[in-house]
Amino acid sequence: MLLEVKDLNIEFHDHLIPETVVSDVDLTLSEGEILGLVGESGSGKSMTAHAIAGLLSRHDMKKTGEILFDGKDLLTCPREELRKIQGNDISVIFQEPMTSLNPVKQIGWQTGEALRLHTNLEQGEIKKRVLEMLELVELPDPELVYTQYPHELSGGMRQRVMIASAMICGPKILIADEPTTALDVTIQAQIVALLKRFNKTRNTAILFISHDLSLVKTLCKRVAVMQQGRVVETGTAQEVFLRPKEDYTRLLIEAIPKCERGKSMRETV
């Protein structure tokens, strides 16, 4: 098993009364698997993902349980060990790349940052790798994009840059946290196709977080449903979409527009 989350609990301590946002979560992710993590806003999806990625503060919250990756518990391992994993073995792409990209740094510099942190490559080799990756994510004219700044690119192009940055070190796990929410339907489909291709050609395991079940169905083989900080249902996409066990899951599926729901069900069979 590539990743195991065992009995994860996250409790905020920045208010007078502690607030539990993730409760008793168990998840597994195998090598090369695409797991969908779904639920409405506030269900704990992103908080769970950020815990796996090591992006939560260690000071104003209490975290218990285990997040096991490559023999290490990511909740308790030393910060220097975690830094070696972040961006190298486990990478993240977010919903809105403009909040993640540095507005005053060129795309080429930002895309190569993980290589500078995790390898000893010379600048010439880093540039070569960056240009290759920008081409792999199907950005037009990689040489031009390399010199541009985030504000000069469209939303879809910026998200491709984020994918290039996340994949440049060849991570074992890619966490995609609502990566298509801010994009139109056509660009969404292109980004999903791109993630599928990286999964197939590089055997990258993907944790795909979304509230959009129709999109999850097109990408994920297995699905975990979260409600109020808990995983309430897990199963293959076919099981969850065609034979949901929980009323909450049924409500999520019923919220899919009928035209998309019919398409999703046909694809499931």
Phi, psi and omega in degrees: 000129183287317182220135176228122173255122185237119172050047182285128175230135178231126183230124178280141178235031181260010174233172179299321179252122179303143181239121178273122183249341175224130186230119169053043183277129173240127178217152171227150177221120181269162178302128177077003182274152171245114182251127175268133176243112190237163180153164181288170179302136180086006182279350179105005182300303184293324179297318177296315180297317181294327176295318178298320182280355181074029185259005179267146176298147177262007189249316187258020178210158178251128180236127177231164185106200181221143169234099189262122177221122177053041177080001181248143173268110186291344177284332188238351183293154180303149183303322181294327176292319180297320181296328178292332182274321184295126179080349181251300178264328179232121180238161184227140166238143188250176184295314186239102185298336181295336177275346180257329180278144179279120186292343184254007178246142179292154182302318181300317180297316183291320181295328181271002186300317181297325178294322178293327182281324191248358179226172176251025182293146174287161185301322180297319179289324177299315179299318179300315180294321180296313180298321177298319182289321177298326176289322180298325179274012171065038172277134179289140177052068181306325180298320178289313181302323179306325185266354185274171178249158185308321183292346180273355183251156174285169179300317179295321178293320178297321179292326175295323176298318179298320178294318178300316180296320182289328187264355192293334178266004180066055183295155175281331181230133172244122176262118181250103186262098182050052190287349184241003187300323185273007186249156177285169190300320181296315179291324175307311182298322179294319180293318178298318178298322179295317178296319177301319182294317178296322178298318183285316187277333183244359180058033179283127173285140183233129168258108187255112183259129181197155169261358183265097185292329179295325178287319178301320182297326182286344188245321195262144175270331181226151187225139170240132182254128179249142176216125177050045174084000182240149170277116185259345180199139173223154177168180174294160179301322180296316180297313185291320184280325184265330182225061180297141182268330186259144177301322180298318179296319178299319179296320177298317181292320179294338179283347176291131176309142188304322182295320179286324181297317179297319178296317181297318182293322178296322180289333182290322185292000000 
